[in-house]
């Protein structure tokens, strides 16, 4: 039984913790309160911890203090989402507590985790109980208190108690946060932290967790990986089929894939979701691929792109970017960084004077380092950052903290409509204080809504949701749910129409929208309200429509 944790021991604990977290990230994602396809706590924490481990493994020292310091830095720079940032703060506090130590005892580890809880709480402006904060505070306090009463505990026995008390705290999170109890889940961030601690314990007991060689990529990540891995030309062909009703029970994805392969297709991905099948294939004969697909049903959506032309345009863009970077840049008064996903939204924000649009959003939270890299490229006296998502604000604030020598201001926009409205009020001739006041007032006057789909069954806010339903939400509240897309949209809009003194509604169409649906929504607004209507083509993934009323 161990009495000390030295550097190599800590490093093995971190490896085991990271592996256990990565192996369970899907389960942690599934604890998301809202049944929408952006439950990414497990993914955010896993990516954050992986970056921390990478930095820790690069340290040549065997000192626990040096390894913990590198871990803390890596976690902070790799932090994604609120859960990732809070995790980084927990281990920042841990690192601070063991400065200068070659190895630590169980009591020193217990004190360090208790300090981690204090640092994490301080980092949050309005700490919420029933979250990862509660789990680290209660778990670390009870484990240390038990250790004080049983001072002869080994390191392994202390971590057994840390896991035990953290799990007990996690089980009480639904009692502290009513929304968790309503949905019937525990806090996802707290679950992730317990998973890390269990990984630590497994390593100490010489039963370390190993990373499972499991394919965890999403469909979109498959596409990105394939496109990057294949230096080929031809046509990138994508289509979505609605299977004919009579073949849905007998449809075999492998048969379709074999047919597409036989006609010369490669980089092939076939994904089925109920009656819909999505195909991605690279081929010199896109017409043949479409003919094969059409035998199985009707096209819902299709796209064909010339990869050789894309390659040429990309080379031209890279050459232009290098030429621009080579020129000395004159220092600007203002620079603006914002976050959005979707070609159309990128164009919208460029038109609103954004200097940098970081690709990201609901299902892809940028890390602290993503912000930091863009900040360092800018040459401006004042930098404004608009995260456009409540789960990205903390990563932006973390980037602000590591660039204390720069004048950076975070406008805490929680949605794309808020971001667009706030940025529309930016005045390049105004002072920093005037711009902040105008932009914050504008974003506070926005009511945001969205249409997406359910990834699991649940009941929330009195609304019963079934997997596959369309969901209409406003300000984190589910308003309507059902299979009829337009019915759900109209019920959502009826609720949003209640906003007093509203004059304008912005409709932002996503990549899964159609011109006919958009026109029907526009007509419905005009017929049932006195709001002025603005329609933007955002091309955002996951959310077929975003709405902003102001």
C-alpha distance (Angstrom), angle and dihedral (degrees) to the residues before:
residue distance angle dihedral
X1 . . .
X2 3.80 . .
X3 3.78 125.5 .
X4 3.83 94.9 179.6
X5 3.79 140.0 39.6
X6 3.78 110.9 -144.3
X7 3.80 127.7 -175.2
X8 3.82 98.8 -87.6
X9 3.81 90.3 46.3
X10 3.80 91.5 51.6
X11 3.79 91.4 48.2
X12 3.81 91.2 52.9
X13 3.81 89.4 48.7
X14 3.80 90.2 53.1
X15 3.81 91.8 49.7
X16 3.79 91.5 50.8
X17 3.80 92.3 45.6
X18 3.79 91.9 50.3
X19 3.81 92.4 48.3
X20 3.80 93.1 49.1
X21 3.80 91.0 48.6
X22 3.80 93.3 47.9
X23 3.81 91.2 48.3
X24 3.81 91.6 53.6
X25 3.79 101.0 37.4
X26 3.81 93.2 108.4
X27 3.81 91.4 53.8
X28 3.80 90.3 48.6
X29 3.81 90.9 48.0
X30 3.80 88.6 53.2
X31 3.82 90.1 61.7
X32 3.79 89.4 71.0
X33 3.80 108.9 131.5
X34 3.78 95.0 -139.0
X35 3.83 114.6 62.7
X36 3.80 92.5 -134.2
X37 3.82 127.3 118.7
X38 3.79 94.9 -102.2
X39 3.80 100.6 77.4
X40 3.77 92.9 131.7
X41 3.81 106.3 147.6
X42 3.79 93.0 114.9
X43 3.78 92.2 47.0
X44 3.80 92.7 47.0
X45 3.80 93.3 48.9
X46 3.80 92.7 44.8
X47 3.80 93.4 50.7
X48 3.80 90.2 45.2
X49 3.80 93.8 50.4
X50 3.80 92.6 44.1
X51 3.80 89.4 57.4
X52 3.80 90.7 48.5
X53 3.80 92.0 50.5
X54 3.80 90.7 49.7
X55 3.81 90.8 57.2
X56 3.80 92.4 44.4
X57 3.81 92.3 51.8
X58 3.81 90.5 52.5
X59 3.83 91.4 62.5
X60 3.79 113.8 102.3
X61 3.79 94.0 -162.9
X62 3.80 121.4 95.8
X63 3.80 92.0 -149.3
X64 3.80 115.5 118.7
X65 3.81 88.4 -142.9
X66 3.81 93.2 56.6
X67 3.80 93.1 45.5
X68 3.82 92.4 47.2
X69 3.82 90.7 48.3
X70 3.80 91.7 52.5
X71 3.80 90.3 45.7
X72 3.81 90.3 52.0
X73 3.80 92.4 51.0
X74 3.80 92.7 46.5
X75 3.79 92.2 48.7
X76 3.78 92.3 50.3
X77 3.80 95.1 48.7
X78 3.80 92.4 43.7
X79 3.81 95.0 42.5
X80 3.81 113.2 134.6
X81 3.77 124.5 -176.7
X82 3.78 126.5 -7.8
X83 3.80 92.3 -68.2
X84 3.80 91.6 54.0
X85 3.79 93.3 48.9
X86 3.81 92.6 48.3
X87 3.82 90.1 48.5
X88 3.81 88.9 53.0
X89 3.80 90.4 52.1
X90 3.81 92.6 50.1
X91 3.79 91.1 56.1
X92 3.80 91.3 40.5
X93 3.79 87.7 61.0
X94 3.81 89.6 44.9
X95 3.80 90.1 53.2
X96 3.80 93.9 47.2
X97 3.80 90.6 54.2
X98 3.82 95.7 55.0
X99 3.80 100.6 42.6
X100 3.80 113.9 152.0
X101 3.81 95.6 12.0
X102 3.80 123.9 131.5
X103 3.81 91.5 -164.1
X104 3.80 136.4 -3.1
X105 3.78 137.6 -141.1
X106 3.78 126.1 -131.1
X107 3.81 89.5 -98.1
X108 3.80 91.8 51.1
X109 3.81 89.6 50.2
X110 3.81 89.9 48.8
X111 3.80 91.4 50.5
X112 3.80 90.3 47.4
X113 3.81 93.9 53.5
X114 3.79 90.7 46.8
X115 3.81 87.7 53.8
X116 3.79 88.0 48.4
X117 3.78 88.7 59.5
X118 3.81 91.6 51.0
X119 3.80 93.2 49.2
X120 3.81 91.9 47.7
X121 3.80 92.2 51.5
X122 3.81 91.3 49.1
X123 3.80 90.6 52.5
X124 3.81 92.2 59.7
X125 3.79 118.2 76.3
X126 3.80 93.4 -154.0
X127 3.82 109.8 17.8
X128 3.79 114.2 -153.5
X129 3.80 120.9 -149.2
X130 3.78 118.9 -135.6
X131 3.80 91.2 51.4
X132 3.81 138.8 93.7
X133 3.81 86.5 -71.6
X134 3.79 91.4 63.9
X135 3.80 91.7 47.1
X136 3.81 95.2 52.8
X137 3.82 92.9 42.4
X138 3.79 96.9 48.9
X139 3.80 96.8 33.7
X140 3.82 94.0 50.9
X141 3.84 94.0 42.3
X142 3.79 96.6 49.6
X143 3.82 92.7 43.3
X144 3.80 91.8 51.0
X145 3.81 91.8 45.0
X146 3.81 90.1 51.8
X147 3.80 89.7 48.7
X148 3.81 90.8 52.2
X149 3.81 88.8 55.0
X150 3.83 91.6 45.1
X151 3.82 104.5 35.3
X152 3.79 93.5 169.5
X153 3.80 93.4 68.3
X154 3.78 115.9 128.5
X155 3.80 121.7 -128.1
X156 3.82 89.3 -101.7
X157 3.79 92.2 51.5
X158 3.80 91.6 49.3
X159 3.82 91.1 53.3
X160 3.80 89.9 47.6
X161 3.80 87.3 58.8
X162 3.81 92.4 43.7
X163 3.81 89.7 55.0
X164 3.80 92.3 43.4
X165 3.80 96.0 50.2
X166 3.81 93.1 40.8
X167 3.80 90.2 53.2
X168 3.82 90.3 48.3
X169 3.81 89.5 51.4
X170 3.80 90.8 48.1
X171 3.80 90.1 53.9
X172 3.82 90.2 58.0
X173 3.81 96.0 51.5
X174 3.84 92.9 95.2
X175 3.81 88.5 58.2
X176 3.80 90.3 55.5
X177 3.80 98.9 41.3
X178 3.83 111.0 43.9
X179 3.80 94.4 -159.9
X180 3.82 89.6 62.4
X181 3.81 91.0 53.0
X182 3.80 92.1 47.5
X183 3.79 92.0 54.5
X184 3.81 94.0 37.5
X185 3.81 100.6 -122.2
X186 3.79 138.5 114.2
X187 3.79 122.5 -123.8
X188 3.79 111.4 -70.4
X189 3.82 96.2 -147.9
X190 3.78 91.4 49.9
X191 3.78 89.4 49.4
X192 3.79 89.9 53.0
X193 3.80 91.5 51.8
X194 3.81 91.6 50.6
X195 3.80 88.7 50.5
X196 3.81 90.3 54.5
X197 3.80 91.5 49.5
X198 3.81 90.7 49.2
X199 3.78 87.9 53.3
X200 3.81 89.5 53.0
X201 3.79 90.9 51.2
X202 3.80 92.7 48.1
X203 3.78 90.2 55.9
X204 3.81 92.8 48.3
X205 3.81 89.4 52.4
X206 3.80 89.8 51.3
X207 3.80 90.6 -110.9
X208 3.80 99.9 105.5
X209 3.77 119.8 -178.0
X210 3.78 115.4 -112.7
X211 3.77 125.0 -149.0
X212 3.79 108.5 -101.8
X213 3.79 114.0 -127.5
X214 3.75 91.1 -127.1
X215 3.79 126.8 145.2
X216 3.80 103.6 -118.8
X217 3.80 98.0 162.7
X218 3.77 119.0 125.9
X219 3.79 120.0 -129.5
X220 3.82 90.6 -99.7
X221 3.82 91.3 49.3
X222 3.81 89.6 51.6
X223 3.79 89.4 54.7
X224 3.78 93.2 48.2
X225 3.79 92.3 48.0
X226 3.79 93.3 47.9
X227 3.77 94.3 46.5
X228 3.80 90.8 51.7
X229 3.76 94.5 44.0
X230 3.78 97.4 51.6
X231 3.78 119.1 67.3
X232 3.78 92.1 -166.1
X233 3.75 138.5 129.0
X234 3.78 133.4 -141.2
X235 3.79 127.2 79.2
X236 3.77 128.0 -34.2
X237 3.80 100.9 -142.0
X238 3.79 122.7 -168.1
X239 3.77 130.0 171.2
X240 3.78 141.0 162.1
X241 3.81 118.3 -141.1
X242 3.77 130.1 -162.7
X243 3.79 102.0 -146.8
X244 3.79 118.0 -125.7
X245 3.79 107.9 -102.2
X246 3.80 95.1 -121.9
X247 3.84 93.8 58.4
X248 3.81 101.1 40.2
X249 3.80 94.2 97.3
X250 3.80 94.3 46.9
X251 3.80 100.6 36.4
X252 3.81 112.4 128.4
X253 3.80 116.6 -160.7
X254 3.81 91.4 -160.5
X255 3.81 92.2 59.5
X256 3.80 91.4 52.9
X257 3.80 91.1 47.3
X258 3.83 91.1 50.4
X259 3.80 91.4 52.2
X260 3.79 92.0 50.2
X261 3.79 90.9 47.3
X262 3.80 92.3 49.9
X263 3.79 91.8 55.0
X264 3.81 89.7 57.0
X265 3.80 102.2 -89.4
X266 3.79 122.5 148.4
X267 3.81 139.2 171.2
X268 3.79 82.6 49.8
X269 3.79 124.2 180.0
X270 3.79 123.5 174.5
X271 3.81 119.7 -175.4
X272 3.80 126.2 177.8
X273 3.79 126.9 -160.9
X274 3.78 111.3 177.2
X275 3.80 109.3 -63.4
X276 3.81 93.2 -7.4
X277 3.80 126.6 85.1
X278 3.79 122.9 -170.4
X279 3.80 119.9 -158.0
X280 3.80 130.9 -168.2
X281 3.82 118.4 -177.5
X282 3.80 138.1 157.9
X283 3.80 111.9 -138.8
X284 3.78 143.8 150.1
X285 3.81 88.5 -136.8
X286 3.82 108.6 52.9
X287 3.81 91.5 163.7
X288 3.79 91.2 62.0
X289 3.81 90.9 49.7
X290 3.80 90.1 53.4
X291 3.80 91.8 47.6
X292 3.81 90.3 53.7
X293 3.80 92.2 47.4
X294 3.80 94.0 47.9
X295 3.80 91.0 61.2
X296 3.81 88.1 69.9
X297 3.79 100.9 48.6
X298 3.79 146.8 -56.3
X299 3.79 126.6 -42.3
X300 3.80 115.8 -110.7
X301 3.76 94.1 178.1
X302 3.78 136.7 -7.6
X303 3.80 137.8 -177.9
X304 3.81 132.0 -175.8
X305 3.79 121.2 -172.2
X306 3.80 130.1 -177.9
X307 3.81 104.2 -124.6
X308 3.79 93.5 -164.8
X309 3.79 89.9 57.0
X310 3.79 90.2 45.6
X311 3.79 89.0 51.5
X312 3.81 91.5 51.2
X313 3.80 92.9 48.3
X314 3.80 91.2 47.1
X315 3.80 91.2 52.5
X316 3.80 90.3 49.9
X317 3.80 91.2 49.3
X318 3.80 92.1 49.0
X319 3.81 91.0 49.2
X320 3.81 91.0 49.5
X321 3.81 91.2 47.4
X322 3.81 92.3 51.2
X323 3.80 90.7 48.1
X324 3.80 90.8 50.6
X325 3.81 92.2 47.7
X326 3.79 90.5 50.9
X327 3.81 91.2 59.6
X328 3.81 116.3 84.7
X329 3.79 108.0 -109.3
X330 3.76 121.6 -135.0
X331 3.78 112.6 -127.3
X332 3.79 111.3 -102.6
X333 3.77 126.7 -149.3
X334 3.81 93.3 -131.3
X335 3.78 137.7 20.6
X336 3.81 125.2 -177.5
X337 3.80 128.5 -153.7
X338 3.79 120.4 -170.3
X339 3.80 137.5 168.4
X340 3.79 127.5 -127.0
X341 3.80 142.0 141.4
X342 3.78 121.3 -142.5
X343 3.79 133.0 59.0
X344 3.79 92.7 -111.6
X345 3.81 94.0 51.6
X346 3.78 90.5 49.2
X347 3.80 88.5 56.7
X348 3.81 91.8 46.4
X349 3.80 92.3 53.9
X350 3.80 92.2 45.0
X351 3.79 88.8 55.2
X352 3.82 87.6 51.1
X353 3.83 89.5 59.1
X354 3.81 98.9 -100.2
X355 3.82 109.7 158.7
X356 3.80 95.5 -162.3
X357 3.80 129.9 25.4
X358 3.80 111.6 -167.6
X359 3.77 110.2 -152.8
X360 3.78 108.4 -119.8
X361 3.76 146.6 86.8
X362 3.79 140.1 141.0
X363 3.79 98.2 -0.9
X364 3.78 99.1 23.9
X365 3.79 114.9 49.5
X366 3.83 113.8 -169.5
X367 3.78 116.8 -127.4
X368 3.77 128.6 -123.0
X369 3.80 87.2 -104.1
X370 3.82 91.6 53.9
X371 3.80 88.7 58.8
X372 3.79 92.7 41.2
X373 3.82 93.4 54.6
X374 3.79 92.1 52.9
X375 3.80 93.1 44.0
X376 3.81 90.4 54.8
X377 3.81 91.6 53.4
X378 3.78 93.0 56.9
X379 3.77 125.3 90.2
X380 3.78 104.3 -160.2
X381 3.79 139.5 125.4
X382 3.81 93.3 -134.3
X383 3.82 128.5 25.7
X384 3.80 124.5 -162.4
X385 3.83 120.5 -163.3
X386 3.82 122.3 -162.6
X387 3.87 109.8 -172.0
X388 3.84 94.7 -176.0
X389 3.81 91.1 -156.1
X390 3.80 131.0 72.4
X391 3.81 89.9 -136.3
X392 3.82 92.5 57.0
X393 3.81 99.6 48.2
X394 3.81 94.5 85.2
X395 3.82 93.1 51.5
X396 3.81 88.7 52.2
X397 3.80 90.2 49.4
X398 3.81 90.0 49.7
X399 3.81 89.4 53.8
X400 3.78 88.4 50.0
X401 3.81 90.0 53.5
X402 3.82 93.6 53.8
X403 3.80 90.6 50.7
X404 3.79 98.8 52.2
X405 3.81 91.2 147.2
X406 3.81 90.4 66.1
X407 3.79 128.8 72.4
X408 3.81 100.2 -117.3
X409 3.79 124.6 167.1
X410 3.82 124.3 -167.9
X411 3.80 115.4 -148.0
X412 3.84 99.2 -161.2
X413 3.81 97.2 -138.3
X414 3.81 109.7 171.9
X415 3.80 99.9 -167.0
X416 3.79 142.6 23.6
X417 3.83 93.2 -104.8
X418 3.80 89.6 52.5
X419 3.79 90.1 50.0
X420 3.80 94.3 49.8
X421 3.80 92.8 47.0
X422 3.80 93.9 46.3
X423 3.79 92.7 47.9
X424 3.79 91.7 48.8
X425 3.81 87.1 64.2
X426 3.80 94.3 53.7
X427 3.81 112.3 120.8
X428 3.82 114.7 -163.9
X429 3.80 88.8 -160.0
X430 3.80 95.0 51.8
X431 3.78 129.0 89.9
X432 3.80 123.5 -99.9
X433 3.79 91.3 -107.2
X434 3.81 93.1 48.6
X435 3.80 92.4 49.1
X436 3.79 93.9 48.0
X437 3.80 91.8 48.9
X438 3.81 93.8 48.1
X439 3.80 95.3 44.0
X440 3.81 95.1 45.9
X441 3.80 91.7 48.3
X442 3.81 90.5 50.0
X443 3.81 94.7 49.6
X444 3.81 91.8 47.9
X445 3.80 88.8 58.1
X446 3.82 93.7 57.3
X447 3.79 124.1 98.2
X448 3.79 109.9 -161.1
X449 3.78 127.9 -153.8
X450 3.79 134.9 178.3
X451 3.78 143.2 -171.1
X452 3.78 120.0 -145.8
X453 3.81 137.5 135.4
X454 3.80 135.2 -94.1
X455 3.79 121.1 -107.2
X456 3.81 95.5 -170.6
X457 3.79 143.3 15.4
X458 3.78 116.7 -92.3
X459 3.78 145.4 136.5
X460 3.79 118.4 -127.6
X461 3.81 133.2 164.5
X462 3.79 88.2 -1.3
X463 3.81 91.8 -58.4
X464 3.80 117.5 120.8
X465 3.79 112.3 -142.6
X466 3.81 127.3 -166.1
X467 3.78 123.8 -162.3
X468 3.80 109.3 -92.8
X469 3.82 94.3 26.5
X470 3.76 121.0 131.0
X471 3.80 110.5 -114.4
X472 3.79 128.3 -152.2
X473 3.80 113.7 -158.2
X474 3.79 136.1 177.5
X475 3.79 124.7 -173.2
X476 3.82 93.3 -14.4
X477 3.81 93.1 -49.6
X478 3.79 123.5 115.5
X479 3.80 108.0 -130.7
X480 3.79 102.7 172.4
X481 3.78 141.8 3.6
X482 3.78 136.0 -176.0
X483 3.78 148.7 108.8
X484 3.80 95.0 -88.0
X485 3.81 104.7 85.8
X486 3.80 97.6 -163.7
X487 3.81 93.0 44.3
X488 3.81 90.0 54.9
X489 3.81 91.5 47.5
X490 3.80 92.5 50.5
X491 3.81 93.0 48.4
X492 3.81 88.7 51.0
X493 3.80 92.2 48.8
X494 3.81 92.0 48.2
X495 3.79 88.3 58.5
X496 3.80 92.9 45.7
X497 3.83 91.3 49.5
X498 3.82 86.9 69.1
X499 3.80 91.3 74.4
X500 3.79 107.6 116.7
X501 3.81 122.8 -123.8
X502 3.81 91.5 8.6
X503 3.78 116.5 156.3
X504 3.80 107.6 168.2
X505 3.79 137.4 41.1
X506 3.79 121.3 -166.0
X507 3.80 116.4 -156.1
X508 3.81 113.3 -159.9
X509 3.80 112.5 -166.0
X510 3.82 117.8 -148.8
X511 3.77 131.5 -148.1
X512 3.82 91.2 -91.4
X513 3.81 94.2 54.8
X514 3.80 127.3 98.5
X515 3.83 129.1 -143.6
X516 3.80 89.2 -118.9
X517 3.82 92.5 54.9
X518 3.78 91.8 46.3
X519 3.79 91.9 51.3
X520 3.81 90.7 48.6
X521 3.80 89.9 52.9
X522 3.80 91.9 47.8
X523 3.80 91.0 50.9
X524 3.80 91.9 47.9
X525 3.81 91.4 53.4
X526 3.80 92.6 48.1
X527 3.81 92.5 48.0
X528 3.80 96.4 45.3
X529 3.79 104.8 36.1
X530 3.77 142.6 28.5
X531 3.79 92.8 -124.8
X532 3.77 122.0 130.4
X533 3.81 108.5 -120.4
X534 3.80 128.2 -137.2
X535 3.81 119.9 -179.2
X536 3.81 122.3 -159.8
X537 3.80 127.8 -177.5
X538 3.79 102.1 -134.9
X539 3.83 100.6 165.5
X540 3.82 88.5 -153.1
X541 3.82 116.3 165.6
X542 3.82 125.2 -122.1
X543 3.82 95.5 12.8
X544 3.80 110.6 77.3
X545 3.81 90.5 -166.9
X546 3.77 137.0 13.4
X547 3.80 120.6 -166.0
X548 3.77 132.0 -163.1
X549 3.81 124.0 -173.3
X550 3.79 119.9 -170.4
